[in-house]
Amino acid sequence: MDMDRRKLRQEWENALGIDIFYPYFKAQEVKEAVQNKTRVEVLHMRGRAEFDEETKQFKYIFKRKF
């Protein structure tokens, strides 16, 4: 599946001469980097920052395994 996406992206770049998907994928990379940098552990609960696209909010989500 990932190879199909890369191939499709490459075909679009060849057809148009520019990578039109670059801003989207770069934004996703930045989003993942921020989430990884904001991981915390409090009272045996792991938390990380999450972005809510609909409300444009930044939230910390904590999870715990039982």
N, CA, C and O atoms as a DFTB+ gen file, in Angstrom:
264 C
 N C O
     1  1       0.829      -1.197       0.000
     2  2       0.000       0.000       0.000
     3  2       0.874       1.262       0.000
     4  3       0.610       2.208      -0.742
     5  1       1.910       1.262       0.837
     6  2       2.793       2.433       0.914
     7  2       3.517       2.653      -0.410
     8  3       3.733       3.793      -0.821
     9  1       3.889       1.567      -1.075
    10  2       4.557       1.686      -2.374
    11  2       3.612       2.286      -3.411
    12  3       4.045       3.051      -4.273
    13  1       2.325       1.943      -3.335
    14  2       1.342       2.511      -4.253
    15  2       1.243       4.019      -4.062
    16  3       1.155       4.771      -5.033
    17  1       1.258       4.453      -2.816
    18  2       1.178       5.891      -2.519
    19  2       2.408       6.625      -3.039
    20  3       2.301       7.701      -3.627
    21  1       3.573       6.030      -2.816
    22  2       4.809       6.657      -3.296
    23  2       4.817       6.738      -4.820
    24  3       5.221       7.747      -5.399
    25  1       4.366       5.663      -5.457
    26  2       4.337       5.637      -6.920
    27  2       3.369       6.690      -7.455
    28  3       3.685       7.407      -8.405
    29  1       2.193       6.779      -6.845
    30  2       1.207       7.766      -7.263
    31  2       1.736       9.181      -7.062
    32  3       1.555      10.041      -7.923
    33  1       2.390       9.424      -5.930
    34  2       2.965      10.739      -5.663
    35  2       4.034      11.082      -6.698
    36  3       4.099      12.214      -7.177
    37  1       4.877      10.097      -7.044
    38  2       5.926      10.308      -8.035
    39  2       5.330      10.592      -9.413
    40  3       5.848      11.438     -10.142
    41  1       4.250       9.898      -9.780
    42  2       3.604      10.137     -11.068
    43  2       3.024      11.549     -11.150
    44  3       3.119      12.199     -12.191
    45  1       2.422      12.027     -10.052
    46  2       1.899      13.400     -10.022
    47  2       3.034      14.403     -10.165
    48  3       2.903      15.410     -10.861
    49  1       4.155      14.118      -9.495
    50  2       5.298      15.032      -9.575
    51  2       5.851      15.067     -11.001
    52  3       6.207      16.131     -11.508
    53  1       5.918      13.927     -11.628
    54  2       6.413      13.881     -13.009
    55  2       5.467      14.612     -13.953
    56  3       5.923      15.299     -14.867
    57  1       4.165      14.478     -13.748
    58  2       3.183      15.102     -14.644
    59  2       3.151      16.622     -14.488
    60  3       3.049      17.346     -15.478
    61  1       3.238      17.106     -13.244
    62  2       3.111      18.536     -12.995
    63  2       4.448      19.270     -12.880
    64  3       4.516      20.488     -13.041
    65  1       5.492      18.520     -12.603
    66  2       6.800      19.154     -12.458
    67  2       7.111      19.589     -11.040
    68  3       8.243      19.976     -10.751
    69  1       6.126      19.535     -10.144
    70  2       6.341      19.863      -8.731
    71  2       5.617      18.831      -7.878
    72  3       4.677      18.182      -8.337
    73  1       6.057      18.686      -6.644
    74  2       5.416      17.754      -5.720
    75  2       4.300      18.493      -4.987
    76  3       4.556      19.222      -4.029
    77  1       3.068      18.302      -5.437
    78  2       1.933      19.028      -4.840
    79  2       1.550      18.486      -3.470
    80  3       0.812      19.144      -2.737
    81  1       2.030      17.312      -3.111
    82  2       1.697      16.708      -1.825
    83  2       2.721      17.045      -0.742
    84  3       2.531      16.676       0.417
    85  1       3.794      17.734      -1.098
    86  2       4.854      18.053      -0.147
    87  2       4.355      18.800       1.098
    88  3       4.712      18.407       2.209
    89  1       3.547      19.856       0.961
    90  2       3.101      20.563       2.168
    91  2       2.304      19.671       3.128
    92  3       2.458      19.772       4.345
    93  1       1.460      18.807       2.582
    94  2       0.666      17.919       3.429
    95  2       1.563      16.965       4.205
    96  3       1.423      16.832       5.421
    97  1       2.483      16.300       3.512
    98  2       3.343      15.326       4.169
    99  2       4.315      15.992       5.129
   100  3       4.654      15.403       6.156
   101  1       4.767      17.186       4.830
   102  2       5.649      17.907       5.740
   103  2       4.885      18.291       7.014
   104  3       5.428      18.210       8.115
   105  1       3.635      18.706       6.859
   106  2       2.808      19.041       8.027
   107  2       2.591      17.806       8.899
   108  3       2.593      17.910      10.125
   109  1       2.406      16.645       8.281
   110  2       2.237      15.409       9.040
   111  2       3.515      15.045       9.798
   112  3       3.447      14.566      10.930
   113  1       4.666      15.266       9.190
   114  2       5.942      15.009       9.854
   115  2       6.108      15.913      11.068
   116  3       6.539      15.457      12.127
   117  1       5.772      17.182      10.923
   118  2       5.879      18.128      12.031
   119  2       4.916      17.735      13.150
   120  3       5.272      17.784      14.328
   121  1       3.717      17.353      12.786
   122  2       2.711      16.929      13.774
   123  2       3.217      15.724      14.573
   124  3       3.085      15.697      15.797
   125  1       3.790      14.736      13.897
   126  2       4.325      13.564      14.574
   127  2       5.508      13.931      15.469
   128  3       5.638      13.398      16.572
   129  1       6.356      14.822      15.011
   130  2       7.516      15.236      15.804
   131  2       7.067      15.932      17.086
   132  3       7.633      15.688      18.152
   133  1       6.063      16.789      16.992
   134  2       5.549      17.480      18.180
   135  2       4.931      16.480      19.138
   136  3       5.142      16.572      20.348
   137  1       4.177      15.531      18.622
   138  2       3.566      14.521      19.484
   139  2       4.629      13.686      20.192
   140  3       4.480      13.366      21.371
   141  1       5.688      13.336      19.492
   142  2       6.758      12.550      20.113
   143  2       7.522      13.341      21.156
   144  3       7.928      12.785      22.176
   145  1       7.725      14.626      20.921
   146  2       8.460      15.468      21.871
   147  2       7.644      15.771      23.129
   148  3       8.223      16.076      24.172
   149  1       6.325      15.694      23.053
   150  2       5.484      16.073      24.184
   151  2       4.994      14.878      24.988
   152  3       4.061      15.018      25.780
   153  1       5.592      13.718      24.808
   154  2       5.194      12.546      25.590
   155  2       5.644      12.710      27.038
   156  3       6.768      13.134      27.307
   157  1       4.752      12.369      27.965
   158  2       5.060      12.440      29.393
   159  2       4.500      11.203      30.079
   160  3       3.635      10.511      29.542
   161  1       5.011      10.941      31.276
   162  2       4.481       9.856      32.094
   163  2       4.224      10.406      33.492
   164  3       5.127      10.932      34.143
   165  1       2.977      10.276      33.944
   166  2       2.564      10.781      35.247
   167  2       1.774       9.691      35.949
   168  3       0.766       9.215      35.426
   169  1       2.227       9.295      37.126
   170  2       1.535       8.277      37.925
   171  2       1.241       7.015      37.110
   172  3       0.122       6.502      37.133
   173  1       2.230       6.530      36.407
   174  2       2.136       5.318      35.580
   175  2       1.135       5.443      34.442
   176  3       0.665       4.436      33.912
   177  1       0.812       6.659      34.068
   178  2      -0.038       6.884      32.896
   179  2       0.807       7.596      31.849
   180  3       1.544       8.533      32.156
   181  1       0.690       7.146      30.637
   182  2       1.428       7.771      29.547
   183  2       0.527       8.761      28.831
   184  3      -0.628       8.467      28.523
   185  1       1.070       9.928      28.575
   186  2       0.298      10.955      27.889
   187  2       1.075      11.545      26.734
   188  3       2.306      11.536      26.716
   189  1       0.334      12.054      25.775
   190  2       0.957      12.750      24.650
   191  2      -0.004      13.778      24.106
   192  3      -1.217      13.691      24.298
   193  1       0.558      14.746      23.428
   194  2      -0.248      15.814      22.847
   195  2      -0.975      15.288      21.614
   196  3      -0.417      14.513      20.837
   197  1      -2.209      15.711      21.445
   198  2      -3.004      15.358      20.270
   199  2      -3.610      16.638      19.718
   200  3      -3.974      17.541      20.471
   201  1      -3.713      16.706      18.418
   202  2      -4.324      17.843      17.756
   203  2      -5.723      17.458      17.314
   204  3      -5.913      16.421      16.679
   205  1      -6.700      18.283      17.645
   206  2      -8.070      18.063      17.189
   207  2      -8.298      18.958      15.982
   208  3      -8.389      20.179      16.108
   209  1      -8.388      18.343      14.823
   210  2      -8.504      19.087      13.566
   211  2      -9.808      19.884      13.477
   212  3      -9.831      20.995      12.947
   213  1     -10.891      19.305      14.003
   214  2     -12.198      19.961      13.881
   215  2     -12.288      21.234      14.717
   216  3     -12.752      22.267      14.234
   217  1     -11.847      21.156      15.964
   218  2     -11.979      22.308      16.855
   219  2     -10.700      23.138      16.934
   220  3     -10.660      24.165      17.611
   221  1      -9.653      22.686      16.237
   222  2      -8.366      23.392      16.229
   223  2      -7.818      23.555      17.653
   224  3      -7.346      24.624      18.039
   225  1      -7.896      22.452      18.424
   226  2      -7.416      22.481      19.800
   227  2      -6.264      21.499      19.985
   228  3      -6.086      20.551      19.219
   229  1      -5.511      21.762      21.010
   230  2      -4.363      20.961      21.397
   231  2      -4.708      20.335      22.737
   232  3      -4.987      21.055      23.696
   233  1      -4.694      18.992      22.827
   234  2      -5.090      18.310      24.058
   235  2      -4.025      17.299      24.463
   236  3      -3.294      16.777      23.621
   237  1      -3.947      17.033      25.756
   238  2      -3.129      15.935      26.247
   239  2      -4.045      14.760      26.501
   240  3      -5.057      14.886      27.192
   241  1      -3.688      13.615      25.940
   242  2      -4.463      12.397      26.113
   243  2      -3.615      11.433      26.935
   244  3      -2.483      11.124      26.564
   245  1      -4.167      10.957      28.059
   246  2      -3.458      10.009      28.908
   247  2      -4.122       8.650      28.794
   248  3      -5.346       8.537      28.739
   249  1      -3.276       7.608      28.760
   250  2      -3.758       6.235      28.646
   251  2      -3.063       5.385      29.699
   252  3      -1.914       5.627      30.070
   253  1      -3.789       4.393      30.160
   254  2      -3.235       3.466      31.120
   255  2      -3.728       2.071      30.810
   256  3      -4.913       1.867      30.545
   257  1      -2.815       1.103      30.843
   258  2      -3.191      -0.285      30.626
   259  2      -3.540      -0.922      31.964
   260  3      -2.875      -0.686      32.973
   261  1      -4.571      -1.714      31.954
   262  2      -4.960      -2.436      33.172
   263  2      -4.665      -3.899      33.024
   264  3      -4.922      -4.677      33.943
